[in-house]
Amino acid sequence: MNRTITDEMLQKYENYLYEQEKSKATIQKYLSDLQKLVAFVDGREITKSLVIEYKEHLIEKGYKTRSINSFLVAANGFFGFME
């Protein structure tokens, strides 16, 4: 699978989360976390090494481990849905 994120994919994921009866706050959080990843990758295919680079970027920005893990959970959930 080509691991890129498009607006269409995000919309499908948002609809899926809604159908799974996730709260509005949870849906907004997941989408916000994914937007951070989209901004970082800037159109590049998302690979394991790029995710590691993203994690290091978040650490450099001062995010706490708990927040970083939350961002990665959102990304993993999204890619699991897309597969």
Protein Blocks (a to p, Z undefined) as FASTA:
>chain_A
ZZdddfklmmmmmmmmmmnopafklmmmmmmmmmmmmmmnnopacdfklmmmmmmmmmmn
opafklmmmmmmmmmmmmmmmZZ
